[in-house]
Amino acid sequence: MRVERVISDNAFAYRHSAAFKAVIDTHAIKQRFIKPHCPWTNGKMERLNRTLATEWAYARPWTSNDDRRAGLTTWLDHYNLDRAHLGIGGKTPIDRINNGRGQYT
């Protein structure tokens, strides 16, 4: 899968990070920013953040941050490979990728 473009808010890290800019430039990714003071423009990301919080980060008590971090990989696999998303017609995100399940890493 190739990332073609990234849209982000106007946080300092996205505007001024040399490391972030190096990745964008290295992979010829087009970078766009949301209109200042319009966070609803970034609604898909805000929704993902909410889902991360409710279904992974705070879904159960974790014994440590290391345990929570270890659970993220399992949750992301579930989210991208198995969990049906109503916003995309009940499909999983991996089903929307042209090259199919075999290419997900």
Sequence and secondary structure as in RCSB ss.txt:
>XXXX:A:sequence
MRVERVISDNAFAYRHSAAFKAVIDTHAIKQRFIKPHCPWTNGKMERLNRTLATEWAYARPWTSNDDRRAGLTTW
LDHYNLDRAHLGIGGKTPIDRINNGRGQYT
>XXXX:A:secstr
    EEEE   HHHHH HHHHHHHHHTT EEEE  TT GGGGHHHHHHHHHHIIIIITSS  S HHHHHHHHHHH
HHIIIII  BGGGTTB GGGGSTT GGG  
